[in-house]
Amino acid sequence: MFGWALLSRDALRRAETQLRDDVEGVRDEIGFLALHQAFADRFFPGTSVLHTRLRYALFVPWIYARISRLPARQRIAQLVEKQELELTRRLKQAGESNVIGIRSYPNPTAQPPSMTYWSALGTWRILRPAADGTLPSRQTVHRRIARGPSRTQLQDDDHQPLVEDEPIFVSLPDPPPAWTDTTLRLDCRLTKGEAQFLRNCLLAVDRPGEPGTPSLLSRLVERNVPMGGQVRLWSDKVRSAADALDRDALVLAGNSASLAAIGRAIYAALVEEMRDQHDRVPTEHVHRDNLRAVISEHKARALALNVDQIRVSATSVPAGLLELLKSTQQWLHGSSRPLADLYAPYEAAESRRKGRRARLSRTLFGQERRLEWVAQKHPRAGPLHYRWNNVRRLLLDLQESL
């Protein structure tokens, strides 16, 4: 008997995202990305690992402004998608490499520019908040555009509205001629006016939960810290721009990145050992060998971490992850403790996150997952990066245009 299974577009996009993440090695079986997100949000509010170029923060509002002027404004999501695909085509044609959706073009991508940059538009106050201070979702904005201007507004004697609808976005720089003239080259380079506008937006980005206190992102923009070459997040250049609290947080984040690298290496080595010893499936020593190299590189900084201080600088990190970090540190303090000593806390951490999909489980489900696991295809463990490469690219875009 044959049948058809119909999947929604959202379901297909979620599957595409998962497949893409697997290809790029973005995996978080244990939960270490909670550290990454907490510190990255503290230092660089509104940013994302999917951000590629700063001009998208203008491309997206310009797309919505164009759609808002159309005489027929129905199926807004489809209109936005069409405009985003056209933007991808033109940027690709211009030779830009860091283009959202370039690999899936001419098909839509799972994370289009409007979705990828929506949080940034709100955090950077390019998207206007509602009267109650909340930021409108994309769906809310789509409904508003489809509805058009309110027809029930009070009018004066000249039939003009007494109170006009608030614009969706703040007053933006005008798009360049290439935005409407398709014979001209459209790329990701900011004009000087666009760069000045975005600089002013970023200067106003506060540290989360501390109104009036500039974020590290804001301070880097204000100090115009040079982003050329290979500037590292832990460099003196970056530290010199931070205030005292963020300088301490940078040290904490650096040490956390090293301990997370060891934790990721431990996880992969445990899966490898379970497959080899418990399942009796001959398995290469790829990650068990890599664990020794990662420990050699990161042990000193990992042991320097004060785990309890994370609760102060990164309050959103779950308590269970902090306990796992402490267990890992205790294991590192031992001179020659066997890897198996960490099996229980790591198995418990993975099972909490993944349930029956956990690889370290001793159940049949776990064994099946380990049989599917290929050591050579699993990425080698590395430290957390806190979106720094993406942020550095955005800051370079700004500096190259001012």
N, C-alpha and C positions, 0 to 999 in steps of 0.2 A: 504494500500500500504506500502511495506517495502523498505528500502533503506539502503545503507551503507555510513557512514561518515568516510573518511580516514584522520587521523591526522598525521602530520609529527612527526618525532622523537623529534625535537626541541620543538614542541608544547606539546608533552606528558611530556617532561622533565620540561617545565615551569609549567605545571599543577602539576607535582609531587613536585616541589619546593614549590609552593603555599600551597599545602596540608600539606607538612612537616612543613612549617613555622607556619601554623595554629595550628598544633598539639603542636609545641614547644612554642606557644604563642608569636611569633615574629610578632607583628602587629604595624602599624604606621599610624593610621587613620588621625592624625592631622599634623604630620610632625616633631615630636620631634627627630626622628632619624637623622635629619640634624645636630643637635647639637652633637649627638653621633659620627657621621662620621667625622665632622670637627675637633673635639678635638682628636679623636683617630688617625686620619691621621697626626695631628700635632705631637703628642707624639710618635706614633709607626708606622712610614711610612712602607707601604708594607704589613701590617698585615691585618687579616680578622677574623671575628667571626667564620669562618669555619676552621681556622687553628687548628690542633690538636697536631702535634708533629713536632719538628724541622727537623728531618731526612728526611721528605718529600721534603725539599729543595734540597736534593741530590738524593732521589729516582727518582724524575721527570727527571732531566738531565740524570741520568743513563739509564732510559727507552729510552729516545731519542737517546742516544749514541748507545744503543743496536740495535735499529731499523735502525739507519743510516748505520750499518754494514751489514744489510741483503742484499742478492743479488737481491731480488725482493722487491722494495719499492713503492708499489702502495696502494691506500686506507690507507693512513697514519693514519687517525683518527681511523679507525677500528683496526689497529695494536696497536696503543697507548691504546685504550680501552681494548684490549685483555691483554696487559701487565699490565694494572692497575688492572684488575680483578684478575690476577694471584698474583699480589702484595697483594691485599686485602685478598686472600685466605691464603697466607703464613703468613701474619701478624696475621690473625685470628687464624690460626693453632698454632702460637707461644704464644697465650694467650693475645695478645695486645687488649686493650679495646677501646682506642681512635683511631679507624681505619676508614678512609674515605670509605664510601660505605658498612660498615659492616651490616647495617640493610637491605639494598636492595640486598646484595649478595645472589645468583650468578647473579643477574641482574645488569646492570650498573646503577650507581647513577646519579642523575641530575647534581651534581657538582663533577666531577672526580678530582683526585689530580692535574693533569696538569692544569686544569682550576682554581682550588682553589688557587694554589700557583704561578700562572703565574705572577701576579702583584708583588709578593714578589721577585721572581727571577729577575725581571727587576729592582725594586727599590734597591735591595741589590746587584746589579751589578754582579749577577751570570749569567744572560742572557746578552750576548754582545749586545750593541746598534749598530744600523746601522751607516753607514758613516756619515749621517746627524744628528746623535745623538738621533734619535727616537728609541723606542724599538719595535722589530718585534712582531707581533701578533702570536698566535698559528697557525692560518691559513697560515700566511706567512712562518713560519718555516716548516709546513707540506708540502707546495708546494716546498720549497727548498730541503727538504729531498727526495721527490718524483722525483725531477728533477735530483738529483745526482750532482757530480762534473761537473763544466763547461767544455764542450768539445771544446770551442772556445778560450781557454786561449793561450796566447803567450808562446812558449816553447824555451828553450835554445838548444844548439847543442846536448845535451844528451837527448833531448826530455822530459825534466823536466819542469813543469810550472814555468814561471818566477814570477808569482804572484799567490799564492794559495788562495783558498776560505778561508775566515775567519771562524774559528769555531763558532758554534752557542752559546756555553757556554764558560766561562773562563776555565782555567786549573783546573780540579776538582781532589779531592782525588780519588784514585782508589777504586772501589767497594770492599767490603769484599769478601772472598771466598764464603760465603753463597749466594751472589748475583747470582752466576752461578751454585752452587752446591745445588740442591734442597733437598739433604739429611741433610743439615745443617740448624740450626735454624736462621731465619731472623727476627729481631725485630727492634724496634725504638731507641735502645740505640746507641748513637754515639761512634765511636772510638775516641781516643784522637786526632788523626790527623784530622779527620772530624770536631771535635769540634773546633780545632784551626783554621781551614779554615773558618768555619762559624763565629767564633768570629771576625776574621779579616774583613769579609764581613760586619758584623753588626757595627763594629767600624767606618766604612766609611759612615754610613747612616746619611745624613744631615737633618736638619729640613727643611720641604718643603718651597721652595721659598727663602731660605737663604743658598746659597752655602758656604761651609766652616764652618758652625755652626753645631756642633753635635746635633742630635736629642736626646730626652730623652731616647729613646731606646738605642742609642749608648752610652750615659753616664752611663746607668744602667749596660751595658756590661763592660765598661771600669772600673767602680768602683767595679764590681763584687758584687753588692748588693745582699745579701742572699735572696733567694726566698722561703725558706722553711717555714713551718707553714702557717699562714693565713695573709701574708703581704698584706696590703691594698694600693691602689693607693695613698691614702691621707696620708700615714704614714710618719713619720720623716725619715725613711730609704730612701724612694723614693725621698722625697723633698731634702734630703741632696745631692743627685746625680744631681739634676736639676740645671740649671743656673738661674739667677734672673728672666728672662722673663718667663721661664717655671714654676718657683715656683709660680709666679703670675697667670699664666694660669691654674695651678692645682687648686688654690683656686677658680678661676672663673668656671672651669669645675665642681668642686664639688658642688658649689652653683647652677649651671645650672642643674646638675643631680637631685638635690632635687626639684627644681621648675618643671622640666619635670615630676617627679614622681607625683607631685600634679596635673599637667595638665592631665596626663593619667588617674588619678583617677577621675578628674572632667568629662572627656569625658565619661567614663563608667557610672558614676552616672547620667549624663544627658540623656544617652540612656535609662537607667533604668527608670528614671522619665518620659521621653516622652512616653515610652511604657505603663507605669502605668497611667499617668494623661491624655495624649493626645489621646492615642489609646484605653484607658479603658480596658487594658488587665492586670489583677492582676499580679504583678511582685514582687518578693522578694526584700528586701532592702540590697542585698549583697554588691553592690558597693557604695551605699549611706552611708552605715555604714562604709565601708572601707575608704571612703573619709575622714571621721573624724579621723581615725587612721593615715592615711598618712599625713594629715595636722599637727597633733600633733607631728609626728616624724620629719617632714621636713620643717615646717613653718619658723623657725629661719634662716636656711641657705638659703631658697628660698627668703626671704625678704632681705637678705644680698647681693643678686646678683645685680650687676650693669649691667643691660642689655646692655647699650650702649658700655660697654667694650668688649662685645662679638664681635663687629665689628672689633676690633683690633686683637684679638687672634684667632678668627675663622671667617675669612672673607667670607667664602662660605655660611654661614647661611642666608637664605632668609629674606628679610626685613619684609615680612608678618608674619613670625614666631616670630620675635623680638617684633612686635606690640602685638601679642597674649600673649607673655610672660609678657609684661607690663600690659596688661589688667588683667591677672591672678594675678599679684602682687597687683594691685589696689584693686581687689576683696578681696585678703587676708588681706589687711590693714583694711578693714571694720570689725566691731565687729560682726555683725550678718546679713550680706547681704545674700539674698536668692540665691540659686544655679541658678535660672532662669535668674539672671542678666548676666550670662556668656553664655546663650544660643546663642545669636546672633553671637558673635565672633567665638565661637567654631563651630557653624553650617556653617558659611562662610568658615572657614579654612578647614573643612572636605569636603565641596562641591567643593572647588578649587582642592582638591587632587583626589576626587573619583567620582565626577559627580553624575550620577544617582544611584551609589552604596552607596551614603552617607546615614548613618543610622539616622542622626539628621534631615534630611530634612522633612518638613511637607507634601511633596508630597506623592502620592500613592506608588511610588518607595521606599521612605523612610520608609513608614509604613510596606511594605512587608519585607524590610530588618530587621526591628525591630521585626517583628513576628518570623523571623528565629533565632533571637538572644536569647541565653540562658545564663542568668547571671552567673550560676555556672561554665559554661565552658569558660567564658571569663577570662583571667588571671588577677590576682590582680595587681594593679599598683605598680611599683617599680622604683628606680632611674636608670639612665643610668650608664652603666658599662665601656664604652670606651674600650672594648675588653680586659680588664685587666686580667681576668682569663686565656684567651688564651695566652696572652703575658707572663704571669707568668709561664705557663707550658712550653713555648718555652725556656725561660731563665733557668728554672730548668733543661731541657734537656742539655743545654750547661754546666751548673755548675756541673752536676753530671758526666760529662765526662772529665773534665779538671783536 
